[in-house]
Structures are given as C-alpha cells and as structure tokens.
Amino acid sequence: QIPYTFVIGAGKLSRPQDHDDDEPLLLETDQNGAVEIDCTYLNIKENMEKGKSTTYLKYATSVAKISGLDFIAKIDDDTVMSMPLL
C-alpha cells in the first residue's frame, strides 16, 4: 500500500511561500473552507517553485517517523510512477 496526498498551499496571501515561522504547519481547510480527504493543506501561500516542496517535505518527514514509512517521494502531475518498479 502506498499512501499519497495532493499538496496545497492554503495559507492567506499574507503568509510566506515557505514555512519559516512559529505558525502551525498545516491547516484543516483550503482558503475557501473546503476539505478534500486526499489533500494536505499547508499554511503557506500557494506557489510552484518557492517553498511548497520544502515545506511539504518538512511535514512528510514527521509523518514518516510516526507512520514508519521508509521513503518519501514528491512527484508532479506530469510524472508517471511505475508501481512494479518500486
């Protein structure tokens, strides 16, 4: 079994693009109050190349330790993962 999540920068526009303060790392909803069960809502401003990956990996590392995961990967929507090769 391979756990997955879609990562969303859900913080207000005033939030930084990378989580570097004492505010909570995660939010419970997106900016509109919506919740999807397969999404992780980061408390940062949505961005593509300015900190969302590092913030997610910071979070994923803590989840991996608690859940006993051996590996963490980040892939984009233009990537095909070959499950038999894992």
Buried (B, 14 or more C-beta within 10 A) or exposed (E): EEEEBEBBBBBEEEBBBBBEEEEEBEBEEBBEEEEEEEBBBBBBBBBEEEBBBBBBBBBBEEEBEEEEEEEEEEEEEEEEEEEEEE
